[in-house]
Amino acid sequence: LTSSTQLPENFVRIEGDGNLQSMLVGAMMRKIKSRTWKKQRYFKLQDDCMTIWYKSKKAGNAHSTFSVSEVEAVREGHQSEVLLSIANEFPANRCFTLVFRGRKGNLDLVAESAEEAQSWIRGIRKLIENVENMGEREKLDQWISDWFKKADKDRDGRMNFKEVRDLLKMMNVDMNEHHALRLFTLADKSCSGSLEDDEFVLFYKMLTQREDVLTVFQEFSSDGQTLSHRDLEDFLREEQLEGDNVQQHAMHLIEQYEPSETAKMLNIMTFDGFLMYLSSTEGSIFNPQQRGIYQNMTLPLCHYFISSSHNTYLMEDQLRGQSSVEGYIRALNRGCRCVEVDCWDGPSGEPIVYHGHTFTSKILFKDVVTTVGNYAFKVSEYPVILSIENHCSVEQQRVMARHLSHILGEKLLRKPLDGHASTGLPSPEVSLSHSVARAVEDRLTLLSDDDDVAEMEEENLHRDSKSKQCLSKELSDCVIYCKSFHFRSFKHSQMHSKFYEVASFTESKARKYLKESGAEFVQHNSRQLTRVYPTGFRTDSSNFHPQEMWNAGCQIVALNFQTAGEGMDLNDGLFSQNGCCGYVLKPSFMRQTKSGFDPETPQKQEDYQPVLLTIQVISGQQLPKVNIKEGSIVDPLVRVEIHGVPMDQAKQETRYIENNGFNPVWQDSLRFTIHTPELALVRFVVEDYDKTSKNDFVGQYTVPLTCMQQGYRHIHLLSRDGTSIPPSSLFVHVRITEV
């Protein structure tokens, strides 16, 4: 941020854009929550072109707002269950849905006319595109602008000292009055007793001075003022350990991040440019080269971890929660490649989907199939597995088969790919290059399997009495590669089972096999697919620890995507690499049938090479406020957790910093010995320390150890929901050395 930065009046050009201009004027629309809840609300885009404000006629001064940056997508027409339920009342061309990031519910709206609906649809899409295309500089400008507006209570475009003091509390800063007044006076260049926008930028810059980064900058700067091209090369080579093409990389960084045109011409980097680089994705802890698809995608499916969802149709708990096609949309949009469908006989001959023998609501099977067809390949082009838990009569199974064929059409895999059926499982890649470009593989998890029924009985679950049901030929014909089978033992499977047979275990059964015969479990998973799902006792839709199942090489580790927390953080962390495509290649020692790898004793592995991970947690930046209580400021601490084989499971914490969520400095070093680095995930958790009760969650970030960049790095924190919370970050130094 340079002192010449101006607050963006409107970060997007609105001149000549009729859609944005009409949004600034505002419009009356109906907000729809259900078939019976349809209320008029006045919606208006604020002048910042970032905030949408709305209120009811009767609410007096009460109003609601949300930021465009929270909106993930706009759907046109009747594209949500709520709008479908009122389709007869309002035509599709007046309806649209705003889909929010994370787990926040949709906003369903009906405009007064088709033209008005189009105006808002196009306008919001343009604003979303603008947010996505913002550079680091504009994001920071926007962030400052947001704070200025929050603090300028009387809306006069300037801030007096009282407003600045209130702002510091909002920003998680506990600053004594004397220091705050000194900064205020320094920034008040016009000596007017208040700060106008450019003066506020200066105040903000003094407030956010990064002494931690300045120290690093000066250590490598020959003249203490700038980094010459050579200085920057030295920094990249010695600290960031970037050995390849350092000269070219240094030139790219100056070109990309240096704000001063003069400095660019002299081929040097100022402190502002250095900070911009370290705050960017290139300066983040996640290696950008592993963001896209970088792994070999031509190996059999059993050689990949596959992002998988359990009870995908549920939005909440397993007893009374709502069933919804939104569950499928959200899971598929997160790169999930295996979704679950629990099918039961429904009225009028139409199969329904819900959690049997509970009070969860019901949805139509055909609506689920339509949704999967529409969203399967928006985020990832690789195959989707439909895991169908079938409780239907033969008649309704025929209806299911008909829906799968008619609705999915060419997307449904109907015959083996390129002669692979007799030799082994196909690869994710071959499914693409096949004439059926996109294959939905259909896997049936039948409760008629003795194994599944036995497990259900073990867990005292009341299940349908017709566990010995028949399977219709039509539905059976839809199953090509993933056939459920009765698992007896690893030895029996090695001798008798077919490559296309899939074993399904509850977490407790999988844990038992893992403890009794870990190496055999890993070997089994080098030949065949295994699905692990949460025990039936988890009626709150909580998740088990997926890492222990990945340690055994289990591919389809099914989690409740609707439930935020550690389990989903690890899942998001593992699958954030390789293009977020939902397939991650297992380490080579888990793909060899005779490797003998046992997660309990990694030191016996042939190519055993442990590493020492040293993380210096230096500082935090603008951590979100978690306690709503007036005047309360965060007391942050950072916990670094290693999730991997049992010997690697570890966690260490920094000390807590009292009353500073704005720019806490720890400078604490944490060290871990990691025996199987290929399987390790590193989770950074920030908490608000509380000596009397459980610490409050502030933010987290999970990254595979193999995707971590070394040196000085920023970690851009995520909310409990897995959405970004800019500009909250940690600044760390990372070293990985062989032991």
Disulfide bonds with the S-S distance in Angstrom:
none
